[in-house]
Amino acid sequence: MTVENKEVLIELKDINVTYGGVKALDSVNVSFREGEVVALMGPNGAGKSTILKSLFGLAPTTHGVHGGVFWRGNKLDTDLLLPHHMVPLGVTLVPQGKRVFGKLTVKENLEIGGVSLKDKTLLKERIEEVLDLFPVLRTKLHQKSRELSGGQQQMVAIARGLITDPRILLLDEPSLGLAPKVVQEVFQTIKDINQKKGMAIVVVEHNLKSLLPIVDRAYVLDKGKVVAEGKGQDIVDSGIFKKVFLGALE
């Protein structure tokens, strides 16, 4: 089955988000299917990270009569738009900035990722699974996370997000502050996760050269609106991306 024919996991329909009188999202419609990798692209302030927050219950969303946040075709009650409700559904967010608990070991960070798992045997199995994806972390298990390199800390953050075995993984600028060689390793791991686990992945990223080769689709945002959607290279070839970044979009 091609990605285009797979089930839509999560959708935002006619979603608005306002912060202090400024619209961060303006009637946004986006959808993400099982097993696909989707990029969210655009300049700073375009609304990319706000989409991730809206999907994870961290943004104050409003919507039109027929809009809302939908999980597998079912509209979610606004009371369920909170992270501790989204995680059991299968949604996990890895925020930008190599967010690790520096004073804790790698193993302890991973265990925190599975705090909602009551079955300790299952938690142990999940940790083993993510260590297979990030073998370098196996050698660092009992090391304080603050002692790791930036790339290794990012791997810990992503690995921790995988402990609950989500159906869709939201990544906010995973290459931020990383050396070019490490960026390539991180993106290759993202693709490996997608292919080995069939997991949908949504990535906010500025490093387009490294990202575009691994994505199935991309959305381009500008001033809180979706201005283009399609295959990554098609968007680049269309010139819309250059217009957005140069401020020439009418």
N, C-alpha and C positions, 0 to 999 in steps of 0.2 A: 504494500500500500504506500502510495506517495504521501509526502507530508501534506500536500494540498487536500487530500481526502481524509485526513485524520480528524479526530474529534477536537472541537474547540474547547480548551480547558477553561479559560478565563477571558472575560471581555469587559471593557469599559464602554458604555454606551451613553453618549451625550453628557459626559462628565465635566463638571466645572469645579475648580478649586481656587479659592480666593484667600490671599494672605494680606491683611492690612489694607484692604481696598484694591489690591493689585491682583488681577486674574493670572494665576500660574497655569491653569488649564482652562481652555475656552471651548466648550462643546466637543470634547475629544471622543473619538471612536477608535478603539484599537482592539484586536483580538489575537490570541496566542494559542496555537494548536499543540496537541500532543507530539512530542519528539522533535520540535523544530527549534532552531537557534535564530533569534530575532534581535537585531540591533536597533537601539534608539539613538538617533543622531541629531545634531543641531548645536548651535552656539550656546554659550553660558546663558542661563536664564530662559532657555526655550521651553522648559517644562519636562525634560527627560526624567530627572530624578523624582519629580512629583508624580509621574505616571507610576514608577515603582512603588512609591509610598501609597498611592491610591490603591494599587493592587494588593498591598500588604496591610491595609487598614491603618495607615499612619497619617493620612491626609484628610482634612475636613471636606469631603466631597458633597456636592449637590448635583441634581440632575433633572432633566425634563420628565414629563409624564411617563414616557415609555423608556426612559433611560435607567441607568443604575450599574451596579457591578454584578456580573453574572458568572457563576461557577457551573460548568458543564450544562449550560443552558438555563439554569435556575437562578432567578434573581435573589440576591442575598439581602436579608433584612439589614437595615443600617446598624442595628445593635450587634450584628456579627462582623462588622467591619473593624475588627481589632486584631492585632497580631496573634494573640493567644487563641483566637478562633480560626484564623487563616492557616496556621501551622498544621492543625489536625486535618484540614481539608487537603493539604498537600502543597502549600505555598511557603517558600522560604526566601528571605531577603538577606543578602550579604552587603552591608553598607560600605561606602568608600572609606579608605584610610587605614587599611590593615588593622581592623578592629579586633585585637586580641586582649586577653587578660594577662598583662605582662608579668605579673608576679606569680602566675600559675604555670605549671608545666604544660607541655603540649597535650599530654594525656588528659590532664584536668580540664583544659579548654575543650577537648573533644567530648568529655563526659558532660560538660555543661550543655553542649549542643543536644544531648539526649536526655535532658532533665525531665522531659515529658514522657519518656519511655519507662514504664513500670517494670518491664521484664529486663532484669539485669543481664540475662544471657543474650537477649536480643541486642542490648546496648553493646555488649562485647563483640558480637558478630558485626554490627554496623561499623564499629571502630576498625575492625580488621578489614572491612570492605574499603573504607576510605584510605587506609594505609596502603592498600594495594594500588590505589589511584595515585597516591602521593608517597612513593617508597622512601623518599628522603626523610620524611617525618618519622618513619619507623626508627631511624637511628637517633632521633632527637626527642623521643617520647618523654623522657624524664628531665629534659632541659627546660629552664624557664623560658617562656615565650619571648620575653623582652631581649633575650640573648641571641635570638635568631636574626638572620638577615631579613631585609624588607620583603624579598620574594618568598622566603620561607614563612614569614608571618602572614602574608596574603594566602599562602597555601593552607595554613592553619585555619584562617577565617572561612575559606571556601569549604574545607573539609568539615569544619564544625557545622556549617549549614547543611551538609549532606547527611548528617547522622540520622535525621528523621525520615530519610529516603523520600524527599519531596517529589511531586510530579512536575513542578515548575520551580526553577531556581532563578532568582532575580539578583543580578550582579551590578553594582553601582561603581563604575570606573575601576575594575580590578587591576588595571596596569598603572594606576596613579603612583608616581614616585619610584617606579621600578626601572632598572637598567634595561636597555633594549634586548639583551640576550635573555634576561629573566622574563620579559614580556612575552617573548616567543614561547617559552616553556609554559607560562600560565595559560596562554591561548590554546596551545596544543592540549593541555590538560582539560580545558573547557570542552574542546571538541571530543576528547576521549570520553568524558563523562556523558556527553550527549549520545555518543554512539554506543557505548557499552551498557548504559542504563536506560536508553530511550527517553531521557529526561528532556523536557522543554527548558530552554534557557533564554532569558531576556537580559541583554547586556546594554548598559549605558557606557559609552566609551568614546574618547577623543582620538585614540590611536587607530584610525581607520585602516591604515595600511596593513596592520596585523589582524584586525578584526574581520574585514570584509570577506577574506577567503574562507572563513568558517561559518558564515551566516547563510540561512535560507532566505530570509527577508529582512527588510529594514524599513523603519519609519523615520521620516525627517520632520522635525518640529521647528517652529519659529514663533516666538511670542505667544506660546501657549496653545498653538494650533498645529494639527497635523497637516503639512503642506505637500507631502509626497509619501508613497508607499510602494514597495516592489522589491525585486531582487537587488542586492547591493550594487552590483556593477551597472545595472540598468539605471539606477539613480545617479551614479557618478557620471555615466555617459550622457544623461539628460541635461546636465548643467545646473539642475535645481539646487544642488548642494552649494555650488560656488555662489549662486545668487543669494542664498540664505546667509552665508558667512560674510558676504560683501555688503549685506544690507540692501541689495538691489531688488528684493522680491516685492512685487506690488500686491 
